[in-house]
Amino acid sequence: SYELMGGYWDLDNVRLASIAAPALAGPASTNGHFTFTLQSEPGLRFEILASTNLSLALSNWTSLGTLTNESGATPFVDTATGHARRFYRARQLD
């Protein structure tokens, strides 16, 4: 109605939750393999992508596989060698 115009809300049983954005953490090189830890909310699925050219369209990146982050912090190892430079992305899957 007109008298409520301007932003009066009456809410019951509202719960807000904070959700952490996914992150690639702890990068390291061990025995010629690049490793990192995928941090996200537990239970989310991701495709790990890599490219030697950061400006390429996402459709041109190489898929290194998929993983489900069961615990909230899942390690990933890229066993490919011989790259002077490589970029990584984690794309959340439905």
C-alpha positions in Angstrom: 0.0 0.0 0.0 1.0 3.7 -0.4 1.7 4.3 3.3 4.4 1.6 3.2 6.2 3.0 0.2 9.8 3.9 0.9 11.1 0.7 2.3 9.4 -0.7 5.4 9.9 -4.5 5.5 8.6 -7.0 8.0 10.6 -10.2 7.9 10.4 -13.4 10.0 12.8 -16.3 10.2 15.6 -14.9 8.1 19.0 -16.4 8.2 22.1 -14.9 6.5 25.2 -17.0 5.8 28.6 -15.9 4.8 30.1 -17.9 1.9 33.8 -17.8 1.2 34.9 -17.2 -2.4 36.9 -20.0 -3.9 40.7 -19.4 -3.9 43.9 -21.1 -5.1 46.3 -21.0 -2.2 49.8 -22.2 -1.3 51.4 -22.4 -4.7 54.6 -24.4 -4.8 56.8 -26.3 -7.2 57.9 -29.8 -6.0 60.0 -32.2 -8.1 59.0 -30.2 -11.3 55.3 -30.3 -10.5 53.2 -27.3 -9.7 50.9 -27.7 -6.7 48.3 -25.6 -5.0 45.3 -26.0 -2.6 41.8 -25.2 -3.7 39.9 -23.5 -0.9 36.1 -23.2 -1.0 33.0 -24.1 0.7 32.9 -27.9 1.3 31.1 -30.1 -1.3 31.6 -27.8 -4.3 32.8 -29.2 -7.7 35.4 -27.4 -9.8 37.1 -27.8 -13.2 40.8 -26.9 -13.0 41.9 -25.0 -16.1 45.4 -24.0 -17.3 46.9 -21.8 -20.0 50.3 -20.3 -20.9 48.4 -17.2 -22.1 46.3 -15.4 -19.6 44.5 -13.3 -22.2 43.0 -16.3 -24.1 39.3 -16.8 -23.9 38.3 -19.3 -21.2 37.1 -21.7 -24.0 40.7 -22.0 -25.1 42.2 -23.0 -21.8 43.1 -26.6 -21.2 41.1 -28.7 -18.7 43.3 -30.5 -16.2 40.4 -32.3 -14.6 37.6 -31.9 -12.2 37.5 -32.3 -8.4 35.0 -32.1 -5.6 36.3 -30.1 -2.6 35.0 -32.4 0.1 36.8 -30.8 3.1 37.1 -27.1 2.1 40.8 -27.4 1.2 41.8 -29.9 -1.5 45.3 -30.1 -2.9 45.9 -30.2 -6.7 49.0 -31.3 -8.5 49.8 -30.4 -12.1 52.1 -33.1 -13.4 52.8 -31.4 -16.7 56.4 -30.1 -17.0 58.3 -27.9 -19.4 56.2 -24.7 -19.0 58.2 -21.6 -18.3 54.9 -19.9 -17.3 51.4 -21.3 -16.7 48.2 -19.8 -15.3 45.4 -21.6 -13.5 41.7 -21.1 -12.9 39.1 -23.1 -10.9 35.7 -22.9 -12.6 32.8 -23.9 -10.3 30.5 -26.5 -11.8 26.8 -27.0 -11.1 
